[in-house]
């Protein structure tokens, strides 16, 4: 089909083509555009990403003096929480709380050797994106802010085997702080190191016993470090507890207790400061937990800290809307043109088939019959024979004049379309 044939077909089917194009344009507008807050925009246009950071700790956030102060068990908890944030349950809860459906699950990850969760959420508006990012912390608080199992010991056998403590072993370090440990413990922090490696850090105002799993040795060095809120070291005390027994049935626990007056005021170069009082610090081994019921698990109190209280947002996308509109228009136009070509081709073949069978095409108007033809049908046309002279005395020839139907004679004048036939008599 040529361009001319296509234009003629469009003229023949201009009414259905106009209706189809109108419906196409309305459908593209409805599927591509939307109105939010009185402003039109693309349905699949710009999206907004917002991220927050959540720390998993076993104490208040003020105790995070160094990144090494967190027990290794909390890293596993952080990875578990990150996986739970990526679940469908979390996505539905967060979406319902902010009035939209998350197209993608929450993206949560934890860096290696860290306990900080980075959670990213995508939303249709900046407000919904930032609100959804903050809702990740709210969801974790609602579902997971409770003691988490970090160790589970089976029931001991009736006869316990003997353990050789020649190398390192895993047990508990119990750090106790009394209420009157220092004249003014506000803003002071205590870090406990074992053989130079930080094990736990906690504020001096946190009176009580803190229980931490750690790798201990039968003979080792314990270092106590006190610092202020700016991480400035004030004093350091190094000591070695009495060696633990060489052979035991249950790994022993090390108890470090700071009693009343463990920190006292001293003057160094006429400047008042604080220093440890070694006689007020106790360090001793104790028997480990030998009779632990199989249904009971050791737990450690943990908490979540929201590090990003005012999350920002970044934009992504913005081009899919116009592209979808253009593609929809092109595809719809091609479908309409294809339908016109098919319809016109079918019509042409049908007309050709009717002509080939000897009938008039039903698509053409019936031929008009003139009044003269109608009259000629009622009365036979007159045939006038006029004798003519014969040649060489033969039989005279007959000349027949026949008037064709469709024209009438006027004033005795012969019609212009007379057919004259001459026949020779034998």
Secondary structure as UniProt FT lines:
FT   HELIX           3..12
FT   HELIX           14..32
FT   STRAND          33..36
FT   TURN            37..38
FT   STRAND          39..42
FT   TURN            43..44
FT   STRAND          46..57
FT   HELIX           61..63
FT   HELIX           67..69
FT   HELIX           73..85
FT   HELIX           88..98
FT   STRAND          107..110
FT   TURN            112..113
FT   STRAND          116..123
FT   HELIX           126..144
FT   STRAND          148..151
FT   STRAND          163..164
FT   STRAND          169..177
FT   TURN            179..180
FT   TURN            183..184
FT   TURN            186..187
FT   STRAND          189..194
FT   TURN            195..196
FT   STRAND          197..203
FT   TURN            204..205
FT   STRAND          208..216
FT   STRAND          222..227
FT   TURN            229..230
FT   STRAND          233..239
FT   STRAND          247..248
FT   STRAND          253..258
FT   TURN            260..261
FT   STRAND          263..268
FT   TURN            269..270
FT   STRAND          271..276
FT   HELIX           278..280
FT   STRAND          281..286
FT   TURN            294..295
FT   STRAND          298..300
FT   STRAND          303..306
FT   STRAND          314..317
FT   HELIX           320..356
FT   TURN            357..358
FT   TURN            362..363
FT   HELIX           371..378
FT   STRAND          383..387
FT   TURN            392..393
FT   STRAND          398..403
FT   TURN            405..406
FT   TURN            411..412
FT   STRAND          418..423
//
